[in-house]
Amino acid sequence: MARRKKMVSFALDPEILKKLDDWIAAQPVPPSKTAVLEAALKKFISSNDDQNEKP
């Protein structure tokens, strides 16, 4: 089966990464970093799309 997700590489501030890891570890069912980052990016993009719509 072909992989549906594309591998990407980027740098994160160590403090942000630590907070992310701590948050994930505190969840009753810890999600993957991929799932958390995808959800955050989708929310960020969606909220910015809503703000940038022209009347």
N, C-alpha and C positions, 0 to 999 in steps of 0.2 A: 504494500500500500504506500502510495506517495505521501510525503510529508506535506501537510496543508499550511503549516506555518513556516515563515521565512526567518532564518537565523539572522540576528542583528547584534551588533556590538557597540556599546557606548560606555562612557565613564560616568560614575556617580560619586558624589561626595561621600566619603566614608561615614560621616554622621547620618546622612540620609539613608544609606544602606543599612546601618546599624538599627535605625528606627524602623525601617521596613522589616528587617529580620525579627526584631523584637515584637512588632505588631503581628506578624505571621505566626510566630511561636505562641502568642497569647490567644489565638483563635481556637475555639473548641474543635474545629476541623480545619487545620492549617491549609490554606490554599497555596498554590505554587506562586512563585514570584511572577511568572508569566501571566497568570490569571489576574493578580493584583494590578500589575502594571497595565495590562490591557484594559481593565475596568477603569482605572484612573485616567488613562489616555482618552478612552471613549467619552467619559464624563467631561473631561476638559475640552475636548474638541466640540462636543455637543453644546456645552454652555457657551463657548465662544461663537459657534455658528448662530445660536439664538441671538446673541448680542450684536452680531454683524449683519443680520438680515436688514435689507433695505425696505422701507415702507412702501 
